[in-house]
Amino acid sequence: MKLDLALAVRHPDFALELDETLELAGITAVMGASGSGKSTLLRALAGLETPQRARIALDGAVLADSAAGVNLPPYRRGIGYVFQDARLFTHRRVLGNLRFAQQRARPANGAPAPALDEVIAALDLPPLLDRAVTGLSGGERQRVAIARALLANPRLLLLDEPLSALDLKRKAELLPYIRALPARFGIPLIYVSHAVEEVAQLADAVLILTAGRVVARGEVHSVLERPEAEAVSGHFEAGALLDASVRRHVPDYALTELDLAGQRLTLPHIDAAPGTPVRLRVRARDVSIALARVEGVSIRNQLAARVLRIDAEPAGAYAEVLLELPGPPAQHLRARITREAVANLGLAVGAAVWALVKGVSFDRRVLGR
């Protein structure tokens, strides 16, 4: 799906200005610090906020064009919206909320709306159907809100920080549901978040906003390695993404072995069958470098790599080393070490090294793909 997007939204203390053409497929994440314009962008897309200047078109269908006097109301845009706080009807039970959306579904380019039973099954809602909305947990409420948005038959689904009010366990429970939506229902998602771990697990592409401007965009692996992403996540959380697959489980030690382009990576047990794709986010602060494989050490993950780049702080203690792992496909790691270590090891671009990664540095609750 092609999204043509030209917006100018101006408030007394903030302005959002962008002119982008996005190819939407799978999940596109919009990242940014608080106040960067993420929610304003979604509200303008959905027709909940009227920009001073706008041209919005989905696959050529114009939703808004201020120059031509076009501004379709939200119910005619074919865009679903899931808010941070779910916004369910408290006077209706769960099934009542779903039927309300189903009854008001509009044709989306002639495509039939998703079947009620299919949506209920996809989000594991049968045990909740007769429940009062007020008795649901935060994660349950968001599953119902997503189902209600799907039943309205949108061409595009917007999710505005839907996990922000949940603890890590509830977030981990919801991530697989969200990740499966585009493939199961054929609907692209735009997912707003400032949490880099969520974006790492969900996104195919990323758009980063700073002070109402797009400062980076592209494929998720490359964008999350850029300084603009670090400005959102914080220097302490800077890292890189790796794609691997489950090789086998080691039940005696509650471990799972992954295959990383022929190299082995071990981490605490994850509930996934052999062959399952897994995406890992490895923080630069969790990676050490050695010139040779190390014996007699507790770090089990030792990956052959090559130095691609060394960025040293001019007057600080640290340096960041970008490493390339052999492929195909070639993948990257980042290591944050001291400048003294760079000098003592004699590190230089092109050098063959070993990247050491502690297995306990991975949070298995948010792994998967």
C-alpha positions in Angstrom: 0.0 0.0 0.0 1.3 3.4 -0.9 0.7 6.3 1.5 1.3 9.9 0.2 1.6 12.1 3.1 2.2 15.9 3.2 1.2 17.6 6.5 1.6 20.8 8.3 0.1 20.9 11.8 0.9 23.9 13.8 0.2 24.6 17.5 1.4 27.5 19.6 4.3 25.4 21.0 4.7 22.7 18.4 4.7 22.1 14.6 4.6 18.9 12.6 5.9 19.3 9.1 6.5 16.3 6.8 6.3 15.3 3.2 6.7 11.6 2.7 5.7 8.7 0.4 5.7 5.4 2.3 5.3 1.9 1.0 3.3 0.3 3.7 3.7 -3.5 4.1 3.7 -5.4 7.4 4.3 -3.1 10.3 5.8 0.4 10.0 6.8 1.8 13.4 6.9 5.5 14.2 9.4 6.3 16.9 10.2 9.5 18.7 10.6 11.0 22.2 7.5 12.5 23.9 6.4 15.6 22.1 8.0 14.6 18.8 4.7 14.5 16.9 3.9 10.7 16.8 0.3 10.9 18.0 -0.3 14.1 16.1 0.7 12.3 12.9 -1.7 9.5 13.6 -4.6 11.8 14.5 -4.1 13.8 11.3 -4.1 10.5 9.3 -7.3 9.3 10.9 -9.1 12.6 10.4 -9.2 13.3 14.2 -7.2 16.5 13.7 -7.3 19.0 10.9 -3.9 20.2 9.7 -3.3 23.7 8.3 -2.0 22.0 5.2 -2.6 18.4 4.1 -2.6 16.0 1.3 -3.2 12.4 2.3 -3.8 9.6 -0.2 -3.9 5.8 0.2 -3.1 4.0 -3.0 -4.2 7.1 -4.9 -7.5 7.6 -3.0 -7.5 11.1 -1.6 -8.5 11.3 2.0 -7.5 15.0 2.5 -6.4 17.8 0.2 -6.5 21.2 1.7 -5.8 22.9 -1.6 -8.8 21.1 -3.2 -11.1 21.5 -0.1 -11.2 17.7 0.5 -11.3 16.5 4.1 -13.0 13.1 4.6 -14.4 12.5 8.0 -12.9 9.7 10.1 -15.6 7.1 9.3 -15.1 7.5 5.6 -11.3 7.1 5.6 -11.1 3.3 6.0 -8.6 3.7 8.8 -8.8 1.8 12.1 -7.4 3.4 15.3 -6.4 1.7 18.6 -5.7 4.2 21.4 -3.5 3.9 24.4 -6.5 3.5 26.7 -8.7 1.2 24.5 -11.8 3.4 24.8 -14.3 0.5 24.9 -18.0 1.0 25.6 -18.4 0.2 29.3 -22.2 -0.3 29.0 -21.6 -3.2 26.6 -20.0 -6.5 27.3 -17.1 -7.6 25.1 -19.2 -9.3 22.5 -21.4 -6.2 22.4 -18.4 -4.0 21.6 -17.4 -6.3 18.8 -20.9 -6.5 17.3 -21.2 -2.7 17.4 -18.0 -2.4 15.2 -19.2 -5.2 12.9 -22.6 -3.6 12.3 -20.9 -0.4 11.3 -18.2 -1.8 9.0 -17.9 -0.1 5.7 -16.6 -1.7 2.4 -12.9 -1.2 1.9 -12.4 -1.1 -1.8 -15.0 -3.9 -2.2 -13.2 -6.2 0.3 -15.4 -7.9 2.8 -14.9 -7.2 6.5 -13.1 -9.9 8.5 -15.4 -12.5 9.9 -16.4 -12.1 13.6 -15.4 -15.6 14.4 -12.0 -15.2 12.7 -11.2 -12.1 14.6 -12.3 -13.6 17.9 -10.1 -16.6 17.3 -7.1 -14.6 16.2 -7.0 -12.6 19.4 -8.0 -15.5 21.7 -11.2 -13.8 22.9 -13.7 -16.7 23.4 -13.2 -16.7 27.2 -13.8 -12.9 27.4 -17.0 -12.6 25.2 -19.5 -12.5 28.1 -17.2 -10.4 30.4 -17.9 -6.8 31.4 -15.4 -4.4 30.0 -14.7 -3.0 33.4 -13.5 -6.4 34.6 -10.8 -6.8 32.0 -7.1 -6.5 32.6 -5.2 -3.9 30.6 -3.9 -6.5 28.1 -7.3 -8.0 27.6 -8.8 -4.6 27.0 -6.3 -3.9 24.3 -7.0 -7.2 22.6 -10.6 -6.3 22.5 -9.8 -2.9 21.2 -7.7 -4.3 18.4 -10.5 -6.8 17.5 -13.1 -4.0 17.4 -10.8 -1.9 15.1 -10.4 -4.9 12.7 -14.1 -5.6 12.5 -14.7 -2.1 11.2 -12.9 -3.3 8.0 -10.1 -0.8 7.8 -7.6 -0.6 4.9 -5.0 0.6 7.4 -4.7 0.1 11.1 -3.1 2.7 13.4 -1.9 1.7 16.9 -1.0 4.6 19.2 1.3 3.2 21.9 -1.1 0.4 22.8 1.2 -1.2 25.2 2.4 1.9 27.1 0.3 1.3 30.2 1.2 -2.4 30.5 4.0 -4.1 32.5 6.6 -6.1 30.7 4.8 -9.5 31.1 1.6 -8.1 29.6 3.5 -6.5 26.8 5.2 -9.8 26.0 1.8 -11.5 25.8 0.4 -9.0 23.4 3.4 -8.7 21.0 2.7 -12.0 19.1 -1.0 -11.0 18.5 0.1 -7.7 17.0 2.9 -9.2 15.0 0.5 -11.7 13.3 -2.1 -9.1 12.2 -0.8 -8.0 8.8 -0.3 -11.5 7.5 -3.5 -12.9 8.9 -5.8 -10.0 7.8 -3.9 -8.4 4.9 -3.8 -5.0 6.6 -0.7 -2.9 7.0 -0.1 -1.4 10.5 1.4 1.9 11.6 2.6 1.4 15.1 3.6 4.3 17.3 6.0 3.8 20.2 9.0 5.2 22.0 10.0 1.8 23.3 12.8 0.4 21.2 12.3 -3.2 22.4 8.7 -3.1 21.0 9.8 -1.7 17.7 12.7 -4.2 17.4 10.3 -7.1 17.7 7.4 -5.8 15.6 8.6 -3.5 12.9 9.6 -4.2 9.3 10.3 -0.5 8.7 10.8 2.5 11.0 10.2 6.3 10.8 11.8 8.4 13.4 10.4 11.8 14.4 12.3 14.6 16.2 10.5 17.9 17.0 7.9 17.3 14.3 10.4 16.4 11.5 11.4 13.0 10.0 15.0 12.5 10.8 15.4 8.8 9.7 13.4 6.2 7.9 14.0 2.8 6.3 14.3 -0.9 7.1 14.3 -1.7 10.8 17.7 -3.2 11.2 19.5 -0.3 9.5 17.5 2.5 11.2 17.9 1.1 14.8 21.7 1.2 14.3 21.6 4.9 13.5 22.3 7.7 16.0 18.8 9.1 15.5 17.4 5.9 17.1 19.9 6.2 19.9 18.5 9.6 20.6 15.2 8.0 21.3 16.3 4.9 23.2 19.1 6.5 25.1 22.8 5.9 24.7 22.7 3.2 27.4 20.2 1.1 25.3 22.0 1.5 21.9 22.4 -1.8 20.0 21.6 -3.8 16.9 19.2 -6.5 15.7 20.0 -10.1 14.8 17.8 -12.5 12.9 18.3 -16.2 13.9 16.4 -19.4 14.2 15.9 -22.0 16.9 18.3 -24.9 16.5 17.5 -27.0 19.6 16.6 -26.8 23.3 18.8 -28.0 26.2 16.3 -28.9 28.9 19.0 -30.0 31.4 20.1 -26.4 31.7 16.9 -24.6 30.6 18.7 -23.2 27.5 17.8 -22.7 23.8 20.4 -22.8 21.1 19.9 -20.6 18.1 21.5 -20.8 14.6 22.9 -17.4 13.5 24.1 -18.0 9.9 26.0 -21.1 11.0 27.2 -19.8 14.3 25.7 -20.9 17.6 24.1 -18.5 20.1 22.8 -19.7 23.5 20.2 -18.0 25.7 17.8 -18.9 28.5 15.0 -21.1 27.3 12.3 -19.7 25.0 9.1 -21.4 24.1 9.6 -21.9 20.3 9.9 -25.0 18.2 13.2 -25.8 16.3 13.3 -23.8 13.0 11.3 -20.9 14.4 12.6 -17.5 13.4 13.8 -15.3 16.3 14.8 -11.6 16.3 17.2 -10.5 19.0 18.2 -7.1 20.1 21.7 -7.0 21.4 22.8 -3.9 23.3 26.3 -2.5 22.6 27.1 -2.5 26.3 26.5 -6.3 26.4 29.1 -7.0 23.7 32.9 -7.5 24.5 35.6 -8.1 22.0 38.5 -10.6 22.0 41.2 -11.2 19.4 40.9 -15.0 19.8 38.3 -17.5 21.1 38.5 -17.4 24.9 38.7 -20.6 27.0 37.9 -20.9 30.7 35.3 -18.1 30.7 31.6 -18.1 31.6 30.5 -16.3 28.4 29.3 -19.0 26.1 28.4 -16.9 23.1 31.5 -16.2 21.0 30.9 -15.1 17.5 33.4 -14.7 14.7 33.2 -11.1 13.4 35.1 -8.4 11.5 35.6 -4.8 12.5 33.7 -2.4 10.1 34.1 0.9 11.9 35.5 2.4 15.1 33.9 5.6 16.5 35.8 6.9 19.5 34.8 9.8 21.8 37.3 12.5 21.2 37.8 13.3 24.9 35.8 10.6 26.6 36.6 7.1 27.8 34.5 5.1 25.3 34.6 3.9 21.7 31.9 2.1 19.8 32.9 -0.6 17.4 30.6 -1.8 14.6 31.1 -5.5 13.8 30.0 -7.5 10.8 29.1 -11.2 11.3 29.6 -13.6 8.4 26.5 -14.4 6.4 24.6 -14.6 4.3 23.0 -12.4 5.1 25.7 -10.3 6.8 24.5 -8.9 10.1 25.9 -6.3 12.5 26.7 -6.1 16.2 27.8 -3.0 18.1 30.2 -3.1 21.0 30.8 -0.3 23.4 34.2 -0.6 25.0 36.9 1.8 26.3 39.3 3.6 24.1 42.1 2.0 26.1 40.7 -1.4 25.1 40.8 -0.4 21.4 44.4 0.7 21.7 45.5 -2.3 23.8 43.9 -4.8 21.4 45.2 -2.9 18.3 41.8 -2.9 16.8 41.5 -1.6 13.2 39.0 -1.7 10.4 39.0 -5.1 8.8 40.5 -6.9 11.8 39.1 -10.4 12.5 37.8 -10.6 16.1 35.5 -12.5 18.3 32.3 -10.9 19.8 31.4 -12.1 23.3 27.8 -11.8 24.3 26.4 -13.0 27.7 23.3 -15.2 27.3 21.7 -13.7 30.3 21.6 -10.3 28.6 18.6 -11.4 26.5 15.2 -10.8 27.9 13.4 -14.0 26.7 10.0 -12.5 27.4 10.1 -10.2 24.4 11.8 -12.5 21.9 10.2 -14.0 18.8 9.4 -13.2 15.3 
